Amino acid sequence: MPKKPSVNMNKKDKNPQGGLSQAGRDKYNRATGSNLKAPVKRTPTTPEEIRRQGSFLVRMGSSAGPLKDEKGEKTRLKLSLEAWNHKGDKASAVAKGRNLLQRYGNIKKGK
């Protein structure tokens, strides 16, 4: 599979509350042919939202890096987790994500 081109994001492409702004998502999608969507900022209700939020929380909760910088301010990682409706630490993000993915699997199996 060919590697996607890197996209240089500037300040207007990033949402100050975490994640990318709509302009940033549009820029990334144009450059890479992807289909990034906005974060699920509330409790997920549809199977697609359950799957997306679960996958994001497991992926970001497993990523390296601190949640606060040396000044005690939230890092982009922490802001992104909060943008996806998670206020806790990385371990609880992974646990919550796995629970959501289990729930999604049960919905798909018809349980």
C-alpha distances in whole Angstrom, upper triangle without the diagonal:
4,6,9,12,15,18,22,24,27,30,30,27,28,30,33,33,29,26,25,28,27,27,24,22,23,22,18,18,19,17,13,14,14,17,19,22,25,26,28,32,34,34,32,33,31,28,25,27,28,24,23,26,25,22,22,25,24,21,23,26,24,23,25,28,31,32,35,35,38,40,40,38,35,32,29,27,31,31,28,29,32,30,29,32,33,35,35,34,30,32,33,30,28,31,31,27,28,31,29,26,29,31,28,27,31,31,28,31,34,36
4,6,9,12,15,19,21,25,28,28,25,26,29,32,32,29,25,24,26,26,25,22,21,21,19,16,16,16,14,11,12,13,17,18,22,25,26,29,32,34,35,33,35,32,30,27,28,29,26,24,27,27,23,23,26,25,22,24,27,25,23,25,28,31,32,35,34,37,39,39,37,34,31,28,27,30,30,27,29,32,30,29,33,33,36,36,34,31,33,34,31,29,32,32,29,30,33,31,28,31,33,30,30,34,34,31,33,36,38
4,6,9,12,15,18,22,25,25,22,23,26,28,29,26,22,21,24,24,23,20,18,19,17,14,14,15,12,10,12,12,16,17,20,23,24,27,30,33,33,31,34,31,29,26,27,28,25,23,25,25,21,21,24,23,20,21,24,23,21,22,24,28,29,31,31,34,36,36,33,31,27,24,24,27,27,24,26,29,28,27,31,31,33,33,32,28,30,32,28,27,31,31,27,28,31,30,27,31,32,30,30,34,33,31,34,37,38
4,6,9,13,15,19,22,22,18,20,22,25,26,23,19,18,20,20,19,16,15,15,13,10,11,11,9,6,9,9,13,14,17,20,22,25,27,30,31,29,31,29,28,24,25,27,24,21,23,24,20,20,23,23,19,20,24,22,20,22,24,27,27,30,30,33,34,34,32,29,25,22,22,26,25,22,24,27,25,25,28,29,31,32,30,27,30,31,27,27,30,30,26,28,31,29,27,30,31,29,29,33,33,31,34,36,38
4,6,10,13,16,19,20,17,18,22,24,26,23,19,17,19,19,18,15,15,15,12,10,11,11,7,6,10,11,15,15,19,21,23,26,28,31,33,31,33,32,31,27,27,29,26,23,25,26,23,22,25,25,21,21,25,24,22,23,24,27,28,29,29,32,33,33,31,28,25,22,22,26,25,22,25,28,25,26,29,30,32,33,31,29,31,33,29,29,32,32,28,30,33,31,30,33,34,32,33,36,36,34,37,39,41
4,7,9,13,16,17,14,16,19,21,23,20,17,15,17,18,16,13,13,14,11,9,11,12,8,8,12,12,15,15,18,20,21,25,26,30,32,30,33,32,31,27,27,28,26,23,24,25,22,20,23,23,20,19,23,22,19,20,21,24,25,26,25,28,29,30,27,25,22,19,19,23,22,20,23,25,23,24,27,28,30,30,29,26,29,31,27,27,31,30,27,29,32,30,29,33,34,32,33,36,36,35,38,40,41
4,6,10,13,14,11,12,16,19,20,18,15,12,14,15,13,10,11,11,8,6,10,10,7,8,12,12,14,13,16,18,19,23,25,28,30,29,32,31,30,26,26,28,26,22,24,25,22,20,23,24,20,20,23,23,20,21,21,24,24,25,25,27,28,29,26,24,20,17,18,22,20,18,22,24,21,22,26,27,28,30,29,26,29,30,27,27,31,30,27,30,32,30,29,33,34,32,33,37,36,35,38,40,41
4,7,10,11,9,11,15,17,19,17,14,12,14,15,13,10,12,13,9,9,12,12,10,12,15,15,17,16,18,19,20,24,25,29,31,31,33,33,32,29,28,30,28,24,25,27,24,22,24,25,22,20,24,24,21,21,21,23,23,24,23,25,26,27,24,22,19,16,18,21,20,18,22,23,21,23,26,27,28,29,28,27,30,31,28,28,32,31,29,31,34,32,31,35,36,34,36,39,38,37,41,43,44
4,7,8,6,7,11,13,16,13,11,9,10,12,10,7,10,11,8,8,12,13,11,13,16,15,16,14,16,16,18,22,22,26,29,28,31,31,31,27,26,28,26,23,23,25,23,20,22,24,21,19,22,23,20,21,20,21,21,22,21,24,24,24,21,19,16,13,16,18,17,15,19,20,18,20,23,24,25,27,26,25,28,29,26,27,30,29,27,30,32,30,30,34,34,32,35,38,37,36,40,41,42
4,6,5,7,10,12,15,14,12,10,11,13,10,8,12,13,11,12,15,15,14,17,19,19,19,17,19,18,19,23,23,27,30,30,33,33,33,30,28,30,29,25,25,28,26,23,24,26,23,21,24,25,22,22,21,22,21,21,20,23,22,23,20,19,16,14,17,19,17,16,20,21,19,21,24,25,26,28,27,26,30,30,27,29,32,31,29,32,34,32,33,36,37,35,37,40,39,39,42,44,45
4,5,5,8,9,12,12,11,10,10,12,11,9,13,14,13,14,17,18,17,19,22,21,21,18,19,17,18,22,21,25,28,29,32,32,33,30,27,30,29,25,25,27,26,22,24,26,24,21,24,25,22,23,21,21,20,20,19,21,20,21,18,17,15,12,16,17,15,15,19,19,17,20,22,23,24,26,26,25,29,29,26,28,32,30,29,32,34,32,33,36,36,35,38,40,39,39,43,44,45
4,5,7,9,12,12,11,9,7,10,7,7,11,12,11,13,16,16,16,19,20,20,19,17,17,16,17,21,20,24,27,27,30,30,31,28,26,29,28,25,24,27,26,23,24,27,25,22,25,27,24,25,23,24,22,22,22,24,23,24,20,19,17,15,18,19,16,16,20,19,17,20,22,24,24,27,27,27,30,30,27,29,32,31,29,32,34,32,32,36,36,34,37,40,38,38,42,43,44
4,7,10,12,11,9,6,5,8,6,4,8,9,8,9,12,13,13,15,17,16,16,13,14,13,15,18,18,22,25,25,28,28,28,25,23,26,25,21,21,24,23,20,22,24,21,19,23,24,22,23,22,22,21,22,21,25,24,24,20,18,16,13,16,18,15,14,18,18,15,17,20,22,23,25,26,25,28,28,25,27,30,28,26,29,31,29,29,33,33,31,34,36,35,35,39,40,41
4,6,9,7,6,4,5,9,8,6,9,12,11,11,14,16,16,17,19,17,17,14,14,12,13,17,16,20,23,23,26,27,27,24,22,24,24,20,19,22,21,17,19,22,19,17,20,22,19,20,19,19,17,18,18,21,21,20,17,15,13,10,12,14,11,10,14,14,12,15,17,19,20,22,22,21,25,25,22,24,27,25,24,27,29,27,27,31,31,29,32,35,34,34,37,39,39
4,5,5,6,5,5,8,9,8,10,13,13,14,16,18,19,20,21,19,18,14,14,11,11,14,13,17,20,21,24,25,26,23,20,23,23,19,18,21,21,17,18,21,20,17,19,22,20,21,19,19,17,17,18,21,20,20,16,14,13,10,12,13,9,9,13,12,9,13,15,16,17,20,21,21,24,24,21,23,26,24,23,26,27,25,26,30,29,28,31,34,32,33,36,37,38
4,5,8,8,8,12,13,12,14,17,17,17,20,22,22,23,25,22,21,18,17,14,14,17,15,18,21,23,26,27,28,26,23,25,25,22,20,23,22,19,19,22,21,18,20,22,20,21,19,18,15,15,16,19,17,17,13,11,11,9,12,12,8,10,13,11,10,14,15,16,16,19,20,20,24,23,21,23,26,24,24,27,28,26,28,31,31,30,33,35,34,35,39,39,40
4,7,9,9,13,14,13,15,18,19,18,21,23,24,24,25,23,21,17,16,13,12,14,11,15,18,19,23,24,25,23,20,22,22,19,17,20,20,16,17,20,19,16,17,21,19,20,18,17,14,14,16,19,18,16,13,10,10,9,11,10,6,8,10,8,7,10,11,13,13,16,17,18,21,20,18,21,23,21,21,24,25,23,25,28,28,27,30,32,31,33,36,36,36
4,7,9,12,14,12,13,16,17,16,18,21,21,21,22,20,18,15,14,11,10,12,11,15,17,18,22,23,24,21,18,20,20,17,15,17,17,13,14,17,16,12,15,17,16,17,15,15,12,13,15,18,18,16,13,10,9,6,8,8,4,4,8,7,6,9,11,12,12,15,15,15,19,18,16,18,21,19,18,22,23,21,23,26,26,25,28,30,30,30,34,35,35
4,7,10,11,9,9,13,13,12,14,17,17,17,19,16,15,11,11,9,8,11,11,15,18,18,21,22,22,19,17,18,18,14,13,16,15,12,13,16,14,12,14,17,15,17,16,16,14,16,17,21,21,19,16,13,11,7,9,10,7,5,9,9,7,9,12,13,15,17,17,16,20,19,16,18,21,19,18,21,23,20,21,25,25,24,26,29,28,29,32,33,33
4,7,8,5,6,9,10,9,12,14,15,15,16,14,13,10,10,8,9,13,13,17,20,20,22,22,23,20,18,20,20,16,16,18,17,14,16,19,16,15,18,20,18,19,19,19,18,19,20,23,23,22,19,16,14,10,12,13,11,9,12,13,10,12,15,16,18,21,21,20,23,23,19,21,24,22,20,24,25,23,24,27,27,25,28,31,30,30,33,34,35
4,5,5,6,9,10,11,12,14,15,16,17,15,14,11,10,8,10,14,13,17,20,20,23,23,24,21,19,22,21,18,18,21,20,17,19,22,20,18,21,23,21,23,22,22,20,22,22,26,25,24,20,18,17,13,15,16,13,12,15,15,11,13,16,18,20,23,24,23,26,26,22,24,27,25,23,26,28,25,26,29,29,27,30,33,31,31,35,36,37
4,5,5,6,9,10,10,12,14,15,15,14,12,10,9,8,11,14,14,18,21,20,22,22,23,20,18,21,21,17,18,21,21,18,20,23,21,20,23,25,24,26,25,26,24,25,26,29,29,28,24,22,20,17,18,19,16,14,17,17,13,15,18,20,22,25,26,25,29,28,24,26,28,26,24,27,28,25,26,30,29,27,30,32,30,30,34,35,36
4,6,5,6,9,10,11,12,14,15,14,13,11,11,11,14,17,18,21,24,24,26,25,26,23,22,25,24,20,21,24,23,20,23,25,23,22,25,27,25,27,26,27,25,26,26,30,29,29,25,23,21,17,20,21,18,16,20,20,16,18,21,23,25,28,28,28,31,30,27,28,31,29,27,30,32,29,29,33,32,30,33,35,33,33,37,38,39
4,5,5,6,9,10,11,12,13,12,12,10,11,11,13,17,17,21,24,23,26,25,26,22,21,23,23,19,19,22,21,18,20,23,20,19,22,24,21,23,22,24,22,23,24,27,27,26,23,20,18,15,17,19,16,14,17,18,15,17,20,22,23,26,26,25,28,28,24,26,29,27,25,28,30,27,27,31,31,29,31,34,32,32,36,37,38
4,5,5,6,9,10,11,11,9,8,6,7,8,11,14,16,19,22,21,23,22,22,19,18,21,19,16,17,20,18,16,19,21,18,18,21,23,21,23,23,24,23,25,25,29,29,28,25,22,20,16,17,19,16,14,17,18,14,15,19,21,23,25,26,24,27,27,23,24,27,25,23,26,27,24,24,28,28,25,28,31,29,29,32,33,35
4,5,5,6,9,10,10,9,9,8,9,11,14,17,19,22,25,23,25,24,24,21,20,23,22,19,20,23,21,19,22,24,22,21,25,26,24,26,27,28,27,28,29,32,32,32,28,25,23,19,21,23,20,18,21,21,18,19,22,24,27,29,29,28,31,31,27,28,31,29,26,29,30,27,27,31,30,28,30,33,31,30,34,35,37
4,6,5,6,9,10,10,11,10,12,13,16,20,21,25,27,26,28,27,27,23,23,26,24,21,22,25,23,20,23,25,22,22,25,26,24,26,26,27,26,28,28,31,31,31,27,25,23,19,20,23,20,18,22,23,19,20,24,26,28,30,30,28,31,31,28,29,32,30,27,30,32,29,29,33,33,30,32,35,34,33,37,38,40
4,6,5,6,8,7,9,8,11,12,15,18,20,24,26,24,27,25,25,21,21,23,22,18,20,22,20,17,21,22,19,19,23,23,21,23,23,25,25,26,26,30,30,30,27,24,21,18,18,21,19,17,20,21,18,19,23,24,26,28,28,26,29,29,25,26,29,28,25,27,29,27,26,30,30,28,30,33,31,30,34,36,37
4,6,5,5,5,6,6,9,12,15,18,20,24,26,24,25,24,23,20,20,22,21,17,19,22,19,18,21,23,20,20,24,25,23,25,26,28,27,29,30,33,33,33,30,27,24,20,21,23,22,19,21,23,20,20,23,25,28,30,30,27,30,30,26,27,30,28,25,27,29,26,25,29,29,26,28,31,30,28,32,33,35
4,6,6,7,9,10,13,15,18,22,24,27,29,27,29,27,27,23,23,26,24,21,23,26,23,22,25,26,24,24,27,28,26,28,29,31,30,32,32,35,36,35,32,29,27,23,24,27,24,22,25,26,23,23,27,29,31,33,33,31,34,34,30,30,33,32,29,31,33,30,29,33,33,30,32,35,33,32,35,37,39
4,6,8,11,12,15,17,20,23,25,29,31,29,31,29,28,25,25,27,25,22,24,26,23,22,25,26,23,23,27,27,24,26,27,29,29,31,30,34,34,34,31,29,26,22,23,26,24,22,25,26,24,24,28,29,31,33,32,30,33,33,30,30,33,32,29,31,33,31,30,33,34,31,32,36,34,33,36,38,40
4,5,9,10,14,17,19,22,24,28,29,27,29,27,26,22,23,25,23,20,22,24,21,19,23,23,20,21,25,24,22,24,26,28,28,30,30,34,35,34,31,29,26,22,22,25,24,21,24,26,23,23,27,28,30,32,31,28,31,32,28,28,31,30,26,28,31,28,27,30,31,28,29,33,32,30,33,35,37
4,7,9,13,16,19,21,24,27,28,26,27,25,24,21,21,24,21,19,22,23,21,20,24,24,21,22,26,26,24,27,28,31,30,33,33,36,37,37,34,31,28,24,24,27,26,22,25,27,24,23,27,28,31,33,32,30,32,32,29,28,31,30,27,28,31,28,26,30,30,27,28,31,30,28,31,33,35
4,6,10,13,15,18,21,24,25,22,24,22,21,17,18,20,18,15,18,20,17,16,20,21,18,19,23,23,21,24,26,28,27,30,31,34,35,34,31,28,25,22,21,24,23,19,21,23,20,20,23,25,28,29,29,26,29,29,25,25,28,26,23,25,27,24,22,26,26,23,25,28,27,25,28,30,32
4,6,10,13,15,18,20,22,19,21,19,18,14,15,18,16,13,16,18,16,15,19,20,18,19,22,23,22,25,26,28,27,30,31,34,35,34,31,27,25,21,21,23,21,18,20,22,18,17,21,23,26,28,28,26,28,28,24,24,26,24,21,23,25,22,21,24,24,21,23,26,24,23,26,28,30
4,7,9,12,15,18,19,17,19,18,17,14,13,16,14,11,13,16,14,12,16,17,15,16,19,20,19,22,23,25,23,26,27,31,31,30,27,24,21,18,17,19,18,14,16,18,15,14,18,19,22,24,25,23,25,24,21,21,24,22,19,21,23,20,19,23,23,20,22,25,24,23,27,28,30
4,7,9,12,14,16,14,16,15,15,12,11,14,13,10,11,15,13,12,15,17,16,16,19,21,20,23,24,25,23,26,27,31,31,30,27,23,22,18,18,19,17,14,15,16,13,12,15,18,21,23,24,22,25,24,20,21,23,20,18,21,22,18,18,22,21,19,21,24,22,22,26,26,28
4,7,8,12,14,13,15,15,16,13,11,14,14,10,11,14,14,12,14,17,16,16,18,21,20,23,23,24,21,24,25,29,29,27,24,21,19,16,16,17,14,11,13,13,10,9,12,15,18,21,22,21,23,22,18,20,22,19,17,21,21,18,19,22,21,19,22,25,23,23,27,27,29
4,6,9,11,10,13,14,15,12,9,11,12,8,8,11,12,9,11,14,14,13,15,18,18,21,21,21,19,21,23,27,27,25,22,18,17,14,14,14,12,9,10,10,7,6,9,11,14,17,18,17,20,18,15,17,19,16,14,17,18,15,16,20,19,17,20,23,21,22,25,26,27
4,6,8,7,10,11,12,10,7,9,10,8,6,10,11,10,11,14,15,14,16,19,19,22,23,23,20,23,25,29,29,26,24,20,20,17,16,15,14,11,11,10,8,5,7,10,14,16,18,18,19,17,14,16,17,14,13,16,16,13,14,17,16,15,18,20,18,20,23,23,24
4,7,8,11,13,15,14,10,11,14,11,9,12,14,12,12,16,17,15,16,20,20,23,22,22,19,21,24,27,27,24,21,18,18,16,15,14,12,10,10,8,6,5,5,9,12,15,17,17,19,17,14,17,18,14,14,18,17,14,17,20,18,18,21,22,21,23,26,26,26
4,6,9,11,14,13,10,10,13,12,10,12,15,14,13,17,18,17,18,21,22,25,25,24,21,23,26,30,29,26,24,20,21,19,18,16,15,13,12,10,9,7,6,9,12,15,18,18,20,17,15,17,17,14,14,17,16,13,16,18,16,16,20,21,19,21,24,24,24
4,6,10,12,12,9,8,12,12,9,11,14,14,13,16,18,18,18,21,22,25,26,25,22,25,28,31,31,28,26,22,23,21,20,18,17,16,13,12,12,9,7,10,13,15,18,18,19,16,14,16,15,12,12,15,13,10,14,15,13,13,17,17,16,19,21,21,20
4,6,8,8,5,5,9,9,7,9,12,12,13,15,17,17,18,21,22,26,26,26,24,27,30,33,33,30,28,24,24,22,20,20,19,16,15,14,13,10,10,12,15,17,19,19,20,17,15,16,16,12,12,14,12,9,12,14,11,11,14,15,13,15,18,18,18
4,7,8,6,7,10,11,11,12,15,16,16,18,20,21,21,24,26,29,30,30,27,30,33,37,37,34,32,28,28,26,24,23,22,20,18,18,17,14,13,16,19,21,23,23,23,20,18,19,18,15,14,16,14,11,13,14,11,11,14,14,12,14,17,16,16
4,5,5,6,9,10,11,12,14,15,17,18,20,21,22,24,26,30,31,31,29,32,35,39,39,36,33,30,29,27,25,25,24,21,20,20,18,15,15,18,21,23,25,24,24,22,19,20,20,16,15,16,15,11,12,14,11,9,13,13,10,12,15,14,15
4,5,5,6,9,10,10,12,14,15,17,18,20,21,22,24,28,30,31,29,32,35,39,39,36,34,30,30,27,25,25,24,21,20,21,19,16,17,18,22,23,24,23,23,21,19,18,18,15,13,14,13,10,10,11,9,6,9,10,7,8,12,12,13
4,5,5,6,9,10,11,12,14,16,16,18,20,21,23,26,28,29,27,30,33,37,37,35,32,29,28,25,23,23,22,19,18,19,17,14,16,18,21,23,24,22,23,21,18,18,19,16,13,15,15,11,10,13,11,8,11,13,11,11,14,15,16
4,5,5,6,8,10,10,12,14,15,16,18,20,21,25,26,26,24,27,30,34,34,32,29,25,25,22,20,20,19,16,15,16,14,11,12,14,18,20,21,20,21,19,16,16,17,14,12,14,13,10,10,13,11,9,13,14,12,13,17,17,18
4,6,5,6,9,10,11,12,14,15,16,18,20,24,25,26,24,27,30,34,34,31,29,26,25,23,20,20,20,17,15,16,15,11,12,13,17,18,19,18,18,16,14,14,14,11,9,10,10,6,7,10,8,6,10,11,10,11,14,15,15
4,6,5,6,9,10,11,12,14,15,17,18,22,24,25,24,27,30,34,34,32,30,26,25,22,20,20,20,17,15,17,16,12,14,15,19,19,20,18,18,17,14,13,14,12,9,10,10,7,6,9,9,6,9,11,10,11,14,15,16
4,6,5,6,9,10,11,12,14,16,17,20,22,23,21,25,27,31,32,29,27,23,22,19,17,18,17,14,13,15,13,10,12,13,17,18,19,17,18,17,13,13,15,12,9,11,12,9,9,12,12,10,12,15,14,14,17,19,20
4,6,5,6,9,10,10,12,14,15,19,20,21,19,22,25,29,29,27,24,21,20,17,15,15,15,12,10,12,11,7,9,10,14,15,16,14,15,13,10,11,12,9,7,10,11,8,9,12,12,10,13,16,15,16,19,20,20
4,5,5,6,9,10,10,12,14,18,20,20,19,23,26,29,30,27,26,22,21,19,16,16,17,14,11,14,14,10,11,11,14,15,15,13,13,12,9,8,9,7,4,6,7,5,5,9,9,9,11,13,14,14,17,18,18
4,6,5,6,9,10,11,12,16,18,20,19,23,25,29,30,27,26,22,20,18,15,16,17,13,12,15,14,11,13,13,16,16,16,13,14,14,10,9,11,10,6,8,10,8,7,11,12,11,12,15,16,15,18,20,20
4,6,5,6,8,10,11,14,16,17,16,19,22,25,26,24,22,18,17,14,12,13,13,10,8,12,11,8,11,11,14,14,14,12,13,13,9,9,12,10,7,10,12,10,10,14,15,14,16,19,19,19,22,23,23
4,5,5,6,8,10,13,15,15,14,17,20,24,25,22,21,17,16,14,11,11,12,10,7,10,11,8,10,8,11,11,11,8,10,9,5,6,8,7,5,8,10,9,10,13,14,14,16,18,19,20,22,24,23
4,6,5,6,9,12,14,16,15,19,21,25,26,24,23,19,18,16,13,13,15,13,10,14,15,12,13,11,14,13,12,9,9,9,6,4,7,8,5,7,10,10,9,12,14,14,15,18,19,19,21,23,23
4,6,5,6,10,13,15,14,18,20,24,25,23,22,18,16,14,11,13,15,12,10,14,14,12,15,13,16,15,13,10,11,12,9,8,11,11,9,10,13,13,12,15,17,16,17,20,21,21,23,26,26
4,5,5,8,10,11,11,15,17,20,22,20,18,15,12,11,7,9,11,8,7,11,12,10,13,11,13,12,11,8,10,11,8,8,12,12,10,12,15,14,14,17,19,19,20,23,24,24,26,28,28
4,6,8,10,11,10,14,16,20,21,19,18,15,13,13,9,9,12,10,8,12,13,12,13,10,12,10,8,4,6,8,5,5,9,10,9,11,13,14,14,17,18,19,20,22,24,24,26,28,27
4,7,9,11,12,16,18,21,23,21,20,17,15,15,11,12,15,13,12,15,17,15,17,14,15,13,11,7,8,10,8,7,10,12,11,11,15,15,15,17,20,20,21,23,25,25,27,29,28
4,7,9,11,14,15,18,21,19,18,15,13,12,9,11,14,12,11,15,16,15,17,15,16,15,12,8,10,13,11,10,14,15,13,15,18,18,18,20,23,22,23,26,27,27,29,32,31
4,7,10,12,13,16,18,17,17,15,12,12,9,12,15,14,13,17,18,18,20,17,18,16,13,10,12,15,13,13,16,18,17,18,21,22,21,24,26,26,27,30,31,31,33,35,35
4,7,9,9,12,15,14,13,11,9,10,8,10,13,13,13,16,17,18,19,17,16,15,12,10,13,15,14,15,18,19,18,20,23,23,24,26,28,28,29,32,33,34,36,38,37
4,5,7,9,12,10,10,9,7,10,8,8,11,13,12,14,17,17,18,15,14,13,10,9,12,14,14,15,18,19,19,21,23,24,25,27,29,29,31,33,34,35,37,39,38
4,7,10,11,9,8,6,5,8,6,5,8,10,9,11,14,15,15,12,11,10,8,8,12,13,12,14,17,17,17,20,22,22,23,26,27,27,29,32,32,33,36,37,36
4,7,8,5,5,4,5,9,9,7,10,12,12,13,16,17,18,15,13,12,11,12,15,16,16,18,20,21,21,24,25,26,27,30,31,31,33,35,36,37,39,41,40
4,5,5,6,6,6,10,10,10,12,15,15,16,18,20,21,19,17,16,14,15,18,20,19,21,24,24,24,27,29,29,30,33,34,34,36,38,39,40,42,44,43
4,5,7,10,10,13,14,14,16,18,19,19,22,24,24,22,20,19,17,18,21,22,22,24,26,27,27,30,32,32,33,36,37,38,40,42,42,43,46,47,46
4,6,9,10,14,15,14,15,18,19,19,21,24,24,22,19,19,18,19,22,23,23,25,28,28,29,31,33,33,35,37,38,38,41,43,43,44,47,48,47
4,7,9,13,14,12,13,16,17,16,19,21,21,19,16,16,15,16,19,20,20,23,25,25,26,28,30,30,32,34,35,36,38,40,40,42,44,45,44
4,6,10,11,10,10,14,14,14,16,18,19,17,14,15,14,16,19,20,19,22,24,24,24,27,29,29,30,33,33,34,36,38,39,40,42,44,43
4,7,8,6,6,10,11,10,12,15,15,13,12,12,12,13,17,17,16,19,21,20,21,24,25,25,27,29,30,30,33,35,35,36,39,40,39
4,5,5,6,9,10,11,12,15,16,14,13,14,12,13,16,17,15,18,21,20,20,23,25,24,26,29,29,29,32,34,34,35,38,39,39
4,6,5,6,9,10,10,12,14,14,13,14,14,13,17,18,15,17,20,20,19,22,24,23,24,27,28,27,30,32,32,33,36,37,37
4,5,5,6,9,10,11,13,11,12,12,11,10,13,14,12,13,17,16,15,19,21,20,21,24,25,24,27,29,29,30,33,34,34
4,5,5,6,9,10,11,9,8,9,8,9,12,13,11,13,16,15,15,18,20,19,21,24,24,25,27,29,29,30,33,34,34
4,5,5,6,9,10,9,9,11,12,12,16,15,13,16,18,17,17,20,21,20,22,25,25,25,28,30,30,31,34,35,34
4,5,5,6,9,9,10,12,12,12,15,15,11,14,17,15,14,18,19,18,19,22,22,22,25,27,27,27,30,32,31
4,5,5,7,5,7,8,9,9,12,11,8,11,13,12,11,15,16,15,17,20,20,20,22,24,24,26,28,29,29
4,5,5,5,5,8,10,11,14,12,10,14,15,13,13,17,18,16,19,21,21,21,24,26,26,27,30,31,30
4,5,7,9,12,14,14,17,15,12,15,17,15,14,18,19,17,19,22,21,21,24,26,25,26,29,30,30
4,6,9,11,13,13,15,13,10,13,14,12,11,15,15,13,15,18,17,17,20,22,21,23,26,26,26
4,7,10,12,13,15,12,10,13,14,11,11,15,15,13,16,18,17,17,21,22,21,23,26,26,26
4,6,8,9,11,9,7,10,11,9,10,13,13,12,15,18,17,18,21,22,22,24,27,27,26
4,7,9,11,9,8,12,13,11,13,16,16,16,19,21,20,21,24,25,26,28,30,30,29
4,7,8,6,7,10,11,10,12,15,15,16,18,20,20,22,24,25,26,28,30,31,29
4,6,6,6,9,10,11,12,14,16,17,18,20,21,22,24,26,27,29,30,32,30
4,5,5,6,9,10,10,12,14,15,16,18,20,21,22,24,26,27,29,30,29
4,5,5,6,9,10,11,12,14,15,17,18,20,21,23,25,26,27,29,27
4,5,5,6,8,10,10,12,14,15,16,18,20,21,22,24,26,27,25
4,5,5,6,9,10,10,12,14,15,16,18,20,21,22,24,26,24
4,6,5,6,9,10,10,12,14,15,16,18,20,21,22,24,23
4,5,5,6,9,10,11,12,14,15,17,18,20,21,23,21
4,6,5,6,9,10,11,12,14,15,17,18,20,21,20
4,5,5,6,9,10,10,12,14,15,16,18,20,19
4,5,5,6,9,10,10,12,14,15,16,18,17
4,5,5,6,9,10,11,12,14,15,17,15
4,5,5,6,9,10,11,12,14,15,14
4,5,5,6,9,10,10,12,14,14
4,5,5,6,9,10,11,12,11
4,5,5,6,9,10,11,9
4,5,5,6,9,10,10
4,5,5,6,9,9
4,5,5,6,5
4,5,5,6
4,5,8
4,6
4
